[in-house]
Amino acid sequence: MRPDAPAPAPLGPPAGGGPSAQPGAGGTAPWDQPGAGSARDLRSARFRKGREESWDRLDRLVTKLEKKGLGTLTANEAVELPMLYQAGLSSMAVARGTILDRNLLDYLEGLSLRAYLVVYGPRTSILEVSARFISNGLPRAVWALRFHVLVSFLILSLATVAGFLAVISDPGNFPDLVPPELASGRDFKATSAELALSIFGNWENLEEALIHFANSLFRHNTMVAILCFSLGFCLGVPTVLVLISNGLTLGAMIGLFQAKGLGLEFLGWLSIHGTTELSAIVLAGAAGLGVAEKILLPGQGPRLANLARHGRDAAAVMVGVVMMLLVAGILEGCFRQLIDDTALRFLVALTAFSFWLWYFSRGGRAAGDAQAFRDGRRARRRQ
């Protein structure tokens, strides 16, 4: 067990004032550079006597850990390290309150800080933390917001159905629901052949078109996701409106292709990336609704404290949203146009959806394991 010692505080000038002694020509240690005939150097020499060996030993152990890692320590070294660290802190505290040379103070401060990092610092790398977040943290955060995910999905789905019915019943509603920059010429003025060309086999300048189209949609979808989350602080009303707006646009586009006899083909074209992209937007909406709930219904304790505690799940979900949108951008830029067969497109979409469903369902097990761990820790404390 590591000692319960504080982190070493930065040192100020030594008590008693006065500039540090200038380094001499000799010396075998970083601090051993006394000035000639100085009373301060005499006190430093007396202070170092009997302590230099432990400082040197701590320095060697810290250097070993910095270069080779914790696994290289022997059992004796693992026991010795915290004791040497405590002794180093004690020496630094004494040195700070006495009139010693600046070189010794700087050395002890640097050694104590290095030792603090290897004794109390994180034991995992960035890659290990990232892997832990992807394998458990993100699914658990989504599971914690599962009710909000359901609400967000229902809002988007109902808005999509409403947009579809509005366009099927009156094609004049299409321009009101789909902005011109998203329509890109795909409207009721276009023929079925022209619309089919936008979803099948348009190989002219394909590479440039794919890069531009995927980049444009990625920026648009990222902006939608950010709005869904960030506007949750406005009590969730703008989040709901953004979800409704996107659902109406999606339903209007489906209605357009259905009216032209290409409804199934358009759904196949859309589904390759849509299963990932729309799932990300649903999660972003859920994150925004989760924030809104904690503002309106904070529960026990201060509102800001509850918001900060539960907002971590929403922030973790948004990290996952960005990852999903990157995946959707790859699917948009490659598979959607390169795969012409509608059945194969649905197969790719089903595979992607099954993966996300399996991945996020792991959050329930991860949350159960975390709760069991917390319950066991409380039981041990009561004992």
C-alpha angles and dihedrals in degrees: 000000000000118000117257095242127147123245112265112261121227112267126239126205113307117265114267095045125230131119121289120263116263116253116261127224096257138045135123100219133053091252097040100097106113126180117240116271096352119151087211090059090051091054089047091053091051091047093050093050109105093006103068093078094057092045091051091048091050090048092053093048093048091048090050092052093046092053104034107019137238095297092070094066119105121224092258092049091050090055093042097050100070091043091053089046091054090048090050091052090050091051091049092051091051093045091052093057096048134066102261132148119278094238092063092047092050091049094050092046093051093045092049093050093049091048091049091056094051094043100041103014125108116288096206132073127232090258092053092048091049092049091050091050093050095045099043115354099062097043090047091050091051090047090053088057096042094123091052090047089056092049092048091049092050092050093050093044095049091047090051091052090047092051091048093051092045093056095041091052095043122011088197088076091065098085090050093055103037120052114226093242090058095041092054092189094317101126139114091284090066120088124238090253092054092048091047089053090059092059103030133054103330095159099162110113086347099162094051092043093050094050093047094044095046092046092049094049092044091055091046095048093045090053091049091050093048091049092049091054103036095045089058086088087068089070091274097280095115089046090057091046092052090051091048092048093052092044092052091050092049093048091048091054091049089049091052094054092041090055089052093050095255101100097120093042092051092049090052091049091047097043096064092072098011096075089060099033097047091043088055092051090049090052091048089052090049090052090052092048090049091055090047092052093054090051094049098034107024096167120205119358132020117334095235093048091052091045091052093048097047094034089073090073091051091049091049090050090053090055087055090048091057090050091050092049089053089054090047089052090055091049090048094048097046123012100036096064099026093058110067100173113095094209091052090049090055089048092055090047092050091050092051093046092048090052094051091045091051093043097051093041086066087071091077092057092043091050090048092051091049091049092049089051092051092047091051092049091051090049091052091050092052089052 
